[in-house]
Amino acid sequence: MDETEGEGAAPQGLEAVFRRLIGATGPISVAHYMAEANAHYYNRADPLGTTGDFITAPEISQMFGEMIGLWLADQWQQVGKPALCHFVEFGPGRGTLAADALRAMEQFDFRPKVHLIEGSSALRMAQKLSVPGATWHDGLDSVPREGPLLIVANEFLDALPVRQIVRTEKGWRERVVVHNGERFLPVAGARPMDTAVPAELADSPEGTILESSPAAAGMAYEIAARLKAQGGAALFIDYGYAEPRTGSTLQAVRAHQKVDPFADPGLADLTALVDFPQLQRIALAGDVDCHGPVGQGDWLMALGIAQRAAMLAKGQPGRAQEIMTALDRLVSPEQMGTLFKVLAYRGPGWPVGAGFAGAS
């Protein structure tokens, strides 16, 4: 990738880079395309809010971050309130979730060390205003290895690049991106991928697409290993599926509208549904306990978000309708309540967290 097309590059610059790269070396994988496009996208500017491209749960209401803070504080209390404990958030956006969660934790005299894992310089600037006492990292590897970790990844895994393979008449092939002179489009590549297909799916109909995220898997393995070694818990909150499925889930959002993922690379947020069954398998392999996924709505209601909404509405009657509308958006099955899911990892000796009914 041409380093002159770095942070702040015009969108047409990234398109030109992709066209030159494809022209010189041939098609690029869907994963490569998604990774580079999102890297440029998140470094351009703050994409959040009504004037941006999308809005996340922490920006909808303070209640979301508060519920997470209470969940983490409960974990900390149940293991004896260790003096050294680290709060770690992947992809913290503007720092809104962290600020709200930390404020809720303080009610219980819980003040963990704060670590934010963020690659975007534009978003780091916003986070420094919201969470001035934090330490910033490029990855989990530089987070201290002493003391338990309380990890949150909200709407983070969905933005990690996905690899796609497609069944063709010649067998399974990796899905790649080409440029036909007018636009980018995905096609079946030449590289055989038959050995990467599970035996039960090997004879799927022609055109079937299988999707995976090696980046998400690598992150989950790393988190599991750190929790096993240090103790703690992790929450993964994202939109995704609870049962294995096929088909492409890659999508793009710009100005709160879905757009073509292969148009204007670097100008839209590219995401894919999170494979929660994969996270469950990784927990098993990493020898940590896993609970969920459960719907975000059910989880938040179990934590008491309805009571918190009623309290806020009573204290601010002029905002009562706004507060209740936000609550509905977070928990309603027609909004975020079912599509978004919550899954937890817990280290040895750590308790089953609230909201995971029937877990053991």
N, C-alpha and C positions, 0 to 999 in steps of 0.2 A: 504494500500500500504506500502511495506517495506521501511522505511526511509533510509536504507543503500543503496538503489538504486536511489540515488538522482542525483544532478547536476553532469554532467561529467561521468555518468555511461556508461559502454560499452553497445552497442545495445543489445548484447546477454543477458545482465543483465536485461533489461526491458522485453525481451521475457520470461526469466526465472520467473520474478515476475508475469507476466500475467498467465503463465502456472500453477504456484503454487496457485495463487488466484482462477483460474477456477477449479483447482483440489480440492481445499478446500471448496469453497462456491458455485460452479456452474457457469454457463455462466454469462458473464458481458454484459451490454448493449453496443450497438454501440456508444452511447454518452460517456460512461465511457471509452471505448477503445480509442476513438478519443481524449478526453481530456487529458488522461495520456500520450498518444503517442506524442501529440504536446507539452505538457509541457516539456517532456524530450528532444524532438527535438530542441526546441528553446533555451534550456539551454546548449546544447552541444557546439555550436559555432555559428558564424555569417553565416547564410545560403544564404545570398544575393550575387548577382554578377555573372559574367561569370564563376568564379571558384567555385561558390556555387551551389545551387539547382535551384534557380529561380531568376528572375529579376523583379522588380516592376517599375511602371511608373516614380517615382522620380529618379531612377537610370538610366533610359533611357535618360532623358534630364532634365536640370535645368528648362526648360520652364514649365514643369508640376507644380512644386512647386511655380514658379513665378505667374502662372495664379491663383492658389489658394490664394496666398498672395494678389494679386490685388482684387480678389473677396471679401476677408475679409476686406481689407482696404476700399473698396467701401461701405460695410455694415456699418462700423464704422463711415465713413464720413456722411452717410445719416441720422444717428441718433444723430448727433451733436458732434461727437468726444468725447465720455465720457473719463474722465481722467484715470479712473481705468477700465481696460478691460483685460480679460484673454484669451490667446491662448492655447487651449488644444488639444493635438493630442493623439489618441489611437493607440498603436502599431506603433511607429514612425520609426521602422527599424534602419537604421544607423543615423537617424536624418537629412537625406538629404532633405526631403520635408520641414521640419521645417526651416532649414537653408535658403533654397531658398525662402520660403514664407516670412520669417522675413526680408530678404534682400529687397524683393519687397515692403513690408509694410513701410520700412524705407524711401522710396522715398516720402512718404506722411507724414513723421514725426510721424508715428504710431509705437509705441514700446510697445506692450502689455506685460504683465507678461506671462511667458512661463511655461507651465506644460506638462510634458510628462508621459503618462501612459504606463508603460512597466514592465512586469514581468520577463523578461530574463536578467540575470546579464551580459551575454556575449554582448547583444545588448546595454545595458545601458553604457557599457564601450565605445562603438563606438559613442553613442549619446553624451557623455560628451565631445568628441573632436569636434563634429559638432555644438553642441548647449551648450556651457559651462555655460551660464547663466540660464539654465533651472532648474526647481524643478521637482523631480521625484516622482511618485505616483504609488501605486498598483491598485488604482481604483479611480473613480470619487468622491467618498465620502469624500476624504481628500482635494479636490480642494476647494479653498475659496468660500464662499457663498455670498460674497459681490462683486458686479460688474458683468457686463454681460460676458457671455462665448461665445467664437468663437471656435467651436469644429470641428475637422477634424478626420474622421475615413476612411483611405484609405487602402483597402485590409486588413481589420481587421476582419469584421464580418464573412468572409468566412472561417476563421480558428477556429471559435468557434464551439464547439461540436454540432452535430445534433442528434436528436432522430428519429428513424425510426420505423414505425409500418407496418405490412404486412398483407394482407388478406389471410387467409388460409381456408381450408374446414371447420374448426371449428370456424371460426370468425376471428376477428382482433387480432393480437398478436404483442408484441414488438419484434423487431429484435435484436438478441443478438449474441455475439461472443463466439465460442467454439474452442477447439483444438482437432483435430482428431488423435493426435499422431504424425502427420507430419507437420501440419500447422494450422494457425488460419483461420476460415471461418465464415461468418454470416449465421445464421439460424433463423427460427421463434421460439420464446421462448414460455413458457407455460402461461405467464401472459396475461389474457384477457384485451384487450384495446378498446373494442367496444364503450364504452362511450366517448372515446377521438376523435371519428371520426365524422366529420360534417355530418349532415343528408343526404345531397345531394351526399355524397360519400360512404355511408354505404353499398350500394349494388354493389360496384366496383368489377370487375372480380377478381378471385383468382389470387394471385401473385402480385396484385397492392401494391405498396409501397408509403406510405405517410411520408413526411420528415418535421421536424420542428426543430427550434433551440430555446429552452427556454432561453439559455444564451444570444443570440442576442436580444430576446424580452425583457429580463430583463434590458439589457443595454439601449435599445431604450426607454423604459419606464422611466428609471432614467434620461436620457438626456432630454426627454420631460418635466419632472417635474422640472428639474433645469432651463431650458429655460423659462418656464412659470413663475417661481419665480424670476429669475434674469435678464431675457432678454438675447438676443443674437441669434445666429444661429448655425446650425450644418450641415456639409456636410458628407454624406455617399457615398463613391465611391468604387464600388466593382463589381465583375462579378456576375451576377445573372439574375433572370427572372422577367418580368414585369406583367405576367399573371399567375394565379394559375396553378400548374402542379403537376403531380405525377411521381413517379420513384425515384430511388436512384441517387443522384448527387455526392456522396462521391468519391473523387479521391485522388491520391497521386502523388507527383512529386519528383524526385530525379535526380540530375545532368541534369536538364532541360528536362527530359523524364518522361512520365507517367509510373507508376509502380503499382503493386498490393497493394492496401491500407492495406491489411491484412498480408503482408509479411514484416518482419524486422521492427516491431514497434519501433518508435523513430528514425529511420534512414531517413524517408521521410516526406515531408510537406503534411499534410492531410488537405483538404479543401472541401467545399460543396458550391453549388450555393446559393447566398443570395436571400431570399424571400422578394422582395421589396413590394409586396402587404401587407405583414404582417407589414412592417414599416409604410405604409400608415394608416393601421387600428390603430396602436398604437398612431400615431400622433392625430388621431381623438379622441381616448379615452383619450389622455392626454391633449386635448384642446390646441394644438399648430397647427399652419398652416404647411402644407406639400406641397412641389412642386417637381414634377418629379414622377418617374424617367425619365431622358432623357439620350440618348446615350452620352458616354464620348466624342466621337468625335465631335458631334454637340455642346456640351457644351463648349469645349475648343475652337472651331472655333468661337463661339459667343463671347467669351472673348477676342479674338484677337491673338490667338496663331500663326496663319499664318503670321501675320504682325511681331510678335516677332521673328519668325524663319527667316524671310527675313532680319530683322535688324541684327541678330546674324551672318547670312551668309555673309552679306555685310562687317561686321566688321572683320570677320575671314574667308576670302576666301579659305584658305587652308582646312577649316573644313566644307565648304558649303555642300558637299555631305553628310557628317556625320549628320549634323544638319537636313537636309531635310529627310534623312532616319529615323531619330528619330521622326520627325513630323509625317511622314506617319505611323509609328508604333503606335503612340498615338491616331491618329484620323481616320485612314482608317477603313472602315467597315470590311475589310478582316483581320485586325489586332485587336487592342483593342477598336476601335471606337464604335462598336455596342454591343459587348458582355459585356463590362464594362459600368456601368450606374452610374448616379449621382442623388441623391435625397437630398433635403434640408428640414430641420425643421427651423422654425423661431418663436421667442418669440413674445409676444404681442407688437405691435407698431413697430416691425422691418420690413424693406422693403423686397419686393420680390427680390431675388438676380438675377443678370445678368445671362443670359443663360437659363432661364426658361420661354421661350416664351409662351404667352397665360395664364400664371399663374395670379391669382388675390389675 
